[in-house]
């Protein structure tokens, strides 16, 4: 598997290991070291990408100063999380499920 990852022009080196995520649940995990020249080329932004990034930064900054965010910094704030298909806000129930599953997966790794 690592050899396949190393074939990509953007990968300088790679390793793949088997990790037990939970008892009886083993998964392959890949690690890569990016090829700097390829990465720099891939990250060179076009004008359209720069505008999109600038718009995202503005949205993010505005969200940080939103009234509800300021009054309840630990509240479940999903402002700005919109569907890439419909561009409409993702329902809170779906976001809560996604967050709960993600936290469960992270905690299963027993972070320190």
N, C-alpha and C positions, 0 to 999 in steps of 0.2 A: 504494500500500500504506500509506504513512504517513497518508494521508487517512482510510483505514478505521480505523486505530488511534486517530486523533484523535476519531472519532465516539463512542468509549466515554466515558461520563461520568466515569470515573476517570482519564482521560488529559488533561493540559493541553496537551502538545505531543509530537510524535513525529517520528522520522526513520528511514528504512530505507535501508541501503546494501548493495551486493554486495561480499562478501569472498571472497578465495581462501583456503580453509582448507588445502588442499594443492594441489600442481600439478594443474590441470585440474578441481579440485573447488571450484566457486563456490557460495556460499550467500547468501541474503538474511538480513541481521541487522537486527533492529528495536531501536530505543532509545526509551524513553518517559520523559516527565517526569510524575509523578503529580499529579493534582489534589488538593491538600492536604485540602480539606474532605471530599472523597469518601473519601480514604484514611483519615482519622481516623474517619469513620463506619464504614467497612468493618472497621477494626481494633478497634472497641469490642467487647470480649469479653463474651460471656454468661457466666453463672455456670458452666455446663457446660464452656465453653471454658477458663475459668480453672482449673477442677479438672483438666482434661486437661493443660494446660500445667504445672501444679504437679506432676502425676504424672510427666510427662516430665522435668522438671528434677530431680526426686528420682532417677529412674532414671539420668539422665546423671551426676549428682554421684556416685552410688554406683559407677558404672562407672569413674570417674576414680580411685577408691581401691581398685579390685579388686586382689586379690593378683597375678594374672597381669599386669595392666597395670602395676603398680608394679615388678615384677621385670624386665619387658621392654618399656620404653616404646615401642620402635620395632617391636614384633611386630605381625603382622597380626591386630588385635583387632577382631572383628566382633560382640562381645557387644552385645545390644540391637537388632540389625538383624533384625527379624522381618517376615515376610510380612504385608501388609495383608489378604490373603485368608484365610490359614490361622492367622495369629497365631503360627506356629511359626518357629523360627530359619531364616534363609535359608542354604542349604548354602554352605559355604566356597568350593567350586569356582565357584558362580554369582557370589558376591561378588568373588572374585579376578578373574574375567573382566570384571565390571562396572568394577572399579577399574582394571584394565589398559587397557580401552577408553577410560575417562574420562581417564586420564593421557595416553594416546596423542593424544586429541583436544586436550587442553590444550597439550601439547608442540608439536603441529602449528601452533599459533598463535604459536609462538616467543616465549613470555613473557620479559620482562627483569626 
